[in-house]
Amino acid sequence: MNVAENADRWLMPQVVDLEAVIGVVCRENECLSLKHPPALGGQLDPDNIETCHIAVHFSISGQIHQQIKDLPAGTYDHKGRDQTVQRRR
């Protein structure tokens, strides 16, 4: 994977494009943050985006990814529901 592909995956420029579309302006030390993260089934949708202090964003994102990093692929469905819970019912 080359540097441009990594930048697209990691920096998600489509989210920055949404900033202009939805008219949200980040203040100093803020970034756009997804309320429902893609790793848990969240979508890149204007209703799922909010501004957040950058330290809070990376702290929460890091905690989520640390907790789910060892889960098998497909553990969450497209709506973010935990499929292991769904199967037990």
Secondary structure by P-SEA (a helix, b strand, c coil): ccaaaaaaaaccaaaaaaaaaacccccccccccccccccccccccccccccccaaaaaaaaaaaaaacccccccccccccccaaaaaac
